[in-house]
């Protein structure tokens, strides 16, 4: 059974046009690179690389706590390793997997690839369940 697909849920999603799919055991953040997403060299802006990874990794941490993926988490740490640049028209997919942790803190790895499998970046992060949730 699939979970929610979040589109236009936040101001950031509306402004940038990315989608977060919370179906299954891992979240996926997807986006097609357009002119809103480029830097001065007409390549994908590095901040958006991190945003997509953070979204997929946070969603995956949430799924590890709640099978619907709607449990709020905060990012405690995120390290991004840039491998290649993205270009206009690239269809990007960020995925993640849990590497460890306990009840409240999750250690997560992420990968951002183009639809044809070219790696744009990898990341590692630490995510914490929001208290009282």
N, C-alpha and C positions, 0 to 999 in steps of 0.2 A: 504494500500500500504506500503510495507516495504522499509526501508532506506538501506543505504550501509552496507555491512559487510566488515570490515577492517581487512585484514590479510596481514602481511609482509609490512605494510605501513611505519613503523618506524624501526629504528635499534633495539630498545628494543623488538618490536614484533618479528622481525626476530631472535634475539638471544634467546628469551624465548619461542616463539611458542604460544603466546596467541592470541585470536581473539576478536575483538570488534564488536558487532552487534548493529547497530543503528536503527533497525526497530521498529516501534511502538512508544509508549510514554515513554519507559524506555530503556536504553542501557543495554546490557549484555556483560560482559567480561568472556570468557571461556578459560580453559586450563586444560590439563591432566598432572598431576605431574609426571615428570621423573627425572632422575639423575641430570639434570641441575638446578633443583629447590630445592634441599635439602641442609640442613645444616650439621654440624658435627655429628648430631645424626640420620641422614638419615630421617629426617622429613621435611616437607615443611618449607622453610625459611620464617620467619615472614615478611621480607621486601617485598616478593612477594605477601603475603596476602594483604598488604597495596597497592601495585601496582595494583592488580586486582580491589580492591575496588575503588581506585582513578580513574581508567579508566572507570569503569561503572558509577560512580557518576558524573565525568566530562562529560561523554557522555550524561547522562540524563539531566544535566544542559544545555548542548548545545541544546538538543532536545526541551527544554522548551523555547528557544530563536528562534530556526530555526527548522522547522519540518524535515529537511533533516539531522539534527544533525551535520552539518559541521561548525557551528559557533564556533570560538576558544574561550575557557575559560581558566582561570588560577585558580589553587587551592590556596585559601587564608589560609585555615585552614583544617586540617584533623585529626580526633581523631579515632584511631582504638582500638577496644576491642577484645582481643583474647579469644575465647571460647573453642576451641579444636584444636588439631594439625591435619595437613594433612599428608597423607602418599603416597608413591610411588603408582602410578596407579589411584589415586583419580581423578575423573572428577569434576572440580570445576566450579561453576557458580556464578558470582557476579552480583547482580541486585541492583537497586536504585530507590528511589522515591523522588520527590520534596516535601519539607515540608513547604516552604514559600519563601519569597523574593519578589523583585521587578523586574524592567526592566533589571538592570545590575547585581544584586547580587542574587544568588540562594542558599537556604539552602537545603541540600540533606542528606538523610539517605541511608545507603547501608548495604547489607547482603551478605556474602560469604558462600555458602553451597556446599556440595558434591552433586553429581547427585541424591543420594538417600535421600537428604533432611537434612543431618546432618549439623548443623551450625558450621562453622569454626571461623567466626568473624563477628562483626558488626562495623559500622563506622558512624560518622556524619562529615559533611564537609560544607565549605562555598566556593562557586565558583563565579568568577567574569567574565563578558564578557570582552574580550580584546578590549581596546579602539580603535576606528577607524575601527572596523570590522562591 
